């Protein structure tokens, strides 16, 4: 174990853009800890353990590198997991507690995800990526886009994100319907939204957008039956979590062009495998889980991470001082 008085070792994982050091002032930890940044992603648990064995503190972006019991219990030096956002379902908190590992979280703002949701809806409806590719290769107008005014926006989940997505849809002149297991007519009406049954939502909506937390109740919620109920002109948007949608069923529906398209920011396996159909289907607009990837939110993530580590170090030092008295 590291000495309280000596510098501890901190690992920052999955810093894909290599910006963690730019987003916060890490000098508050100088002399107390050394920091190493890893820009690549490791999926194999054995390689993750091998990488993390020398470190006392591990900084994770929510759900990029999972830290289940099988990994935590093999890291005897680990004392703090510093995670972004206010929850991280990919950390086994119980296992961490059993092994004396503290878990700290940061602030969060859902605005970037709301904004990306609408970027995907608009880009899919107007085929922005395809038209841009055509223009860059010397072409001109190739497709006819779909307008949104007067169309039906179907929202799965009318929580903090879903309600804001609804508000923008209403501002664009769309009719908005919503469903979730706990949504009541009164809650929907308060947002200017009509409560629909799940079946009706998939039948009626021109755009179906998902804003639910992944859980045992929502895993596979959108499957073959739901996709079959959608209009041939309808589009599915997912900026929530990949496993909420039956990926194989969606790929089949897109290949057979039973729906107009899908706009997807989240996947069952991330980073997305190189041979995945989403990378080649021409009716898919896919982005690499960038819903939360904004400069402003990254500043919140990493500034709060530095504060959390500094606070934890102060608490350790205070505890050590009391034990010496």
C-alpha positions in Angstrom: 0.0 0.0 0.0 1.2 3.6 -0.7 2.4 5.7 2.1 0.1 8.4 3.4 3.0 10.8 3.2 4.2 9.8 -0.2 2.6 10.5 -3.6 -0.2 8.2 -4.6 -0.6 7.0 -8.1 -3.7 8.1 -10.1 -4.9 6.6 -13.4 -7.2 8.4 -15.7 -8.9 5.9 -18.0 -10.4 6.2 -21.5 -9.4 9.8 -22.1 -10.2 9.3 -25.8 -9.6 13.0 -26.8 -6.6 13.4 -24.4 -8.1 16.5 -22.8 -8.5 15.5 -19.1 -5.5 17.6 -18.1 -6.8 20.6 -20.1 -10.2 20.5 -18.5 -9.1 21.1 -15.0 -6.2 22.4 -12.8 -4.6 19.3 -11.5 -1.9 21.3 -9.7 -3.9 20.9 -6.5 -2.6 17.3 -6.4 1.1 18.1 -7.0 3.4 16.6 -4.4 0.6 14.4 -3.2 0.0 12.2 -6.2 1.3 11.4 -9.7 -1.2 11.3 -12.6 -1.1 9.0 -15.6 -3.5 9.3 -18.5 -4.6 6.4 -20.7 -6.2 7.4 -24.0 -7.0 3.9 -25.2 -9.7 1.5 -24.1 -9.2 -2.0 -22.7 -12.1 -4.4 -22.9 -10.4 -7.6 -21.5 -10.7 -7.7 -17.7 -7.3 -9.3 -17.3 -5.6 -6.5 -19.2 -7.6 -3.9 -17.2 -6.4 -5.5 -13.9 -2.8 -5.6 -15.2 -3.0 -1.9 -16.1 -4.5 -0.8 -12.8 -2.5 -2.8 -10.3 0.1 0.0 -9.6 -2.6 2.6 -8.9 -4.3 3.9 -5.7 -6.9 6.0 -7.5 -8.7 5.2 -10.7 -10.7 8.0 -12.6 -13.4 6.6 -14.8 -15.7 8.2 -17.3 -19.1 6.7 -16.6 -19.5 3.2 -18.1 -16.5 3.3 -20.4 -14.5 0.9 -18.3 -16.7 -1.2 -16.0 -15.3 -1.9 -12.5 -17.2 -5.0 -11.4 -16.4 -7.2 -8.3 -14.2 -9.5 -10.5 -11.9 -6.5 -11.1 -12.1 -4.6 -7.8 -11.2 -7.7 -5.7 -8.0 -8.1 -7.8 -6.7 -4.6 -7.1 -5.4 -4.6 -3.5 -3.8 -1.2 -3.8 -7.0 0.5 -5.0 -8.4 3.0 -2.5 -10.6 5.4 -4.5 -12.7 5.2 -7.6 -13.4 8.7 -8.9 -16.3 8.5 -11.4 -18.0 11.1 -13.5 -21.7 11.9 -13.1 -23.8 11.3 -10.1 -24.2 7.6 -10.6 -22.3 4.8 -12.5 -24.1 1.5 -12.8 -20.9 -0.2 -14.1 -19.2 0.2 -10.7 -20.0 -2.6 -8.1 -20.4 -0.2 -5.2 -21.0 -3.1 -2.7 -17.7 -4.8 -3.7 -15.9 -1.5 -3.5 -17.2 -1.0 0.1 -16.3 -4.5 1.1 -12.7 -3.9 0.0 -12.4 -0.5 1.6 -12.5 1.4 -1.7 -14.3 4.8 -1.6 -16.4 5.9 -4.6 -16.8 9.6 -5.5 -19.0 11.2 -8.1 -19.2 14.5 -9.9 -21.8 16.9 -11.0 -23.8 16.4 -14.2 -25.8 18.4 -16.7 -28.2 16.7 -19.2 -28.3 19.6 -21.6 -25.6 18.2 -24.0 -27.6 14.9 -24.4 -30.8 16.9 -25.0 -29.1 18.9 -27.7 -27.5 15.9 -29.3 -30.9 14.2 -29.4 -32.3 17.0 -31.5 -29.2 17.1 -33.6 -29.7 13.4 -34.5 -33.4 13.8 -35.1 -32.9 16.7 -37.4 -29.9 15.3 -39.2 -31.7 11.9 -39.7 -34.9 13.5 -41.0 -33.0 15.7 -43.4 -30.2 13.2 -44.3 -27.5 15.7 -43.4 -24.7 13.2 -43.3 -25.5 11.7 -46.7 -25.9 15.1 -48.4 -22.7 16.3 -46.9 -20.9 13.3 -48.1 -22.4 13.8 -51.6 -21.3 17.4 -51.7 -17.8 16.6 -50.6 -17.5 14.0 -53.4 -18.7 16.4 -56.1 -22.4 15.7 -56.0 -25.4 17.9 -55.3 -29.0 17.3 -54.0 -29.7 13.5 -53.8 -32.5 13.0 -51.3 -35.7 14.6 -50.1 -35.9 15.3 -46.4 -38.8 14.9 -44.0 -40.2 17.9 -42.2 -41.2 17.7 -38.5 -44.0 20.3 -38.1 -47.3 18.5 -37.7 -45.6 15.1 -37.2 -45.8 13.0 -34.0 -42.9 12.7 -31.6 -43.1 9.6 -29.4 -41.0 9.8 -26.2 -40.2 6.7 -24.1 -39.5 8.2 -20.7 -40.7 11.7 -19.7 -38.1 12.5 -17.0 -35.6 15.3 -16.9 -34.3 14.6 -20.4 -37.5 13.4 -22.0 -39.5 16.4 -20.8 -37.0 18.8 -22.3 -36.9 16.9 -25.6 -40.7 17.2 -25.5 -40.6 20.9 -25.0 -38.5 21.4 -28.1 -40.7 19.1 -30.1 -43.7 21.2 -29.1 -41.8 24.4 -30.1 -41.3 22.9 -33.5 -45.0 22.3 -34.0 -45.0 18.6 -33.4 -47.6 16.6 -31.5 -45.9 14.9 -28.6 -47.0 11.6 -27.1 -45.1 9.7 -24.3 -45.1 6.5 -22.4 -43.2 4.9 -19.5 -44.1 2.4 -16.9 -44.8 5.0 -14.3 -46.1 7.9 -16.4 -49.5 9.2 -15.5 -51.9 11.3 -17.6 -51.5 14.2 -15.1 -47.7 14.2 -15.4 -47.9 14.0 -19.2 -50.5 16.8 -19.4 -48.4 19.0 -17.2 -45.7 18.9 -19.9 -48.2 19.5 -22.7 -47.9 15.9 -23.8 -50.5 13.2 -24.4 -50.0 9.9 -22.6 -50.2 6.9 -25.0 -50.0 3.2 -24.4 -46.7 1.7 -25.4 -48.3 -0.1 -28.4 -50.0 3.1 -29.6 -46.8 5.1 -29.3 -44.9 2.8 -31.7 -47.9 2.7 -34.1 -48.4 6.5 -34.2 -45.1 8.1 -33.8 -43.0 9.5 -36.8 -40.0 9.8 -34.5 -39.5 7.5 -31.5 -36.9 8.7 -29.1 -35.7 6.8 -26.0 -35.0 8.5 -22.6 -35.0 5.8 -20.1 -32.5 4.5 -17.5 -31.2 1.0 -18.3 -32.6 -1.5 -15.8 -34.0 -5.0 -15.7 -37.3 -3.5 -16.7 -36.0 -1.6 -19.7 -33.4 -4.0 -21.1 -34.7 -5.2 -24.5 -37.8 -3.0 -24.1 -37.7 -2.1 -27.8 -37.7 -5.4 -29.6 -39.0 -7.0 -32.8 -42.6 -6.5 -32.0 -42.2 -2.8 -31.3 -40.2 -2.2 -34.4 -42.7 -4.1 -36.5 -45.5 -1.8 -35.2 -43.6 1.4 -36.4 -44.6 3.1 -39.6 -42.3 2.5 -42.6 -41.6 6.2 -42.6 -40.8 6.4 -38.9 -37.3 6.7 -37.3 -35.9 5.4 -34.0 -33.5 7.6 -32.0 -31.5 6.3 -29.0 -29.3 8.5 -26.9 -30.0 6.6 -23.7 -28.4 3.1 -23.5 -27.8 0.6 -26.2 -29.3 -2.5 -24.5 -32.7 -0.9 -24.2 -33.1 -1.8 -27.9 -32.8 -5.3 -29.2 -29.8 -4.7 -31.4 -30.3 -7.7 -33.7 -33.9 -6.9 -34.2 -33.1 -3.3 -35.1 -30.4 -4.3 -37.6 -32.9 -6.7 -39.3 -35.6 -4.0 -39.5 -33.1 -1.5 -41.0 -31.7 -4.0 -43.5 -35.2 -4.9 -44.7 -36.1 -1.2 -44.7 -39.1 -1.7 -42.5 -38.5 1.6 -40.9 -37.0 4.7 -42.5 -33.9 4.9 -40.3 -32.3 5.0 -36.9 -30.1 7.6 -35.2 -28.0 6.0 -32.5 -25.4 7.3 -30.0 -25.3 4.3 -27.7 -24.5 0.6 -28.3 -24.4 -2.8 -26.7 -20.6 -2.9 -26.9 -18.5 0.3 -26.8 -16.4 1.3 -28.6 -18.4 -0.1 -31.5 -16.8 -3.1 -33.2 -15.2 -2.3 -36.6 -17.4 -4.9 -38.4 -20.7 -3.8 -36.8 -23.5 -3.3 -39.3 -24.2 0.2 -37.9 -21.0 1.3 -39.5 -22.2 0.4 -43.0 -26.0 0.6 -43.2 -27.0 3.6 -45.2 -30.2 4.3 -43.2 -28.3 4.5 -39.9 -26.9 7.8 -38.5 -24.5 6.7 -35.7 -22.3 8.8 -33.4 -19.7 7.4 -30.9 -21.6 8.0 -27.6 -21.1 11.7 -27.6 -24.3 12.7 -26.0 -22.5 14.0 -22.9 -19.2 14.9 -24.6 -19.3 18.7 -24.4 -16.5 21.0 -23.3 -18.7 22.5 -20.6 -19.6 19.1 -19.1 -16.1 17.8 -19.3 -14.9 20.8 -17.3 -17.5 19.8 -14.7 -16.4 16.2 -14.7 -12.7 16.8 -14.3 -12.8 19.8 -12.0 -15.1 17.9 -9.7 -12.8 14.9 -10.0 -9.8 16.9 -8.9 -11.8 18.3 -5.9 -13.0 14.8 -5.0 -9.5 13.4 -4.9 -8.1 16.4 -3.0 -10.9 16.1 -0.4 -10.2 12.4 -0.1 -6.5 13.0 0.4 -7.3 15.6 3.1 -9.5 13.1 4.9 -6.9 10.4 4.8 -4.3 12.8 6.1 -6.6 13.9 8.9 -7.3 10.3 9.9 -3.6 9.5 9.9 -2.9 12.6 12.0 -5.5 11.6 14.6 -4.2 8.0 14.8 -0.7 9.4 15.6 -1.9 11.6 18.4 
